[in-house]
Amino acid sequence: RYPSISNYNGVFGGKPHLKDTRFTVADVLSAVCIYNGVRDVSEIYQKRYTEDQLKDAIRFARDFLLESLETK
């Protein structure tokens, strides 16, 4: 569902992060808020992270939050 996201237990204790990086989904959300958007974050981090990777992290967080709000 989220090709850019990994939550392997051996990295960050299973916290979701961009695959093959040390940049967590929480880091992505913080950076997007601080730097006013995905494009700016991608440029600030010298294109280390693609816009697609960053958007995947945002989608992951959105879906996680929406699923958490659902009543069972």
Secondary structure, 3 states (H helix, E strand, C coil): CCCCEECCCCCHHHCCEECCCCCEHHHHHHHHHHHCCHHHHHHHCCCCCCHHHHHHHHHHHHHHHHHHHCCC
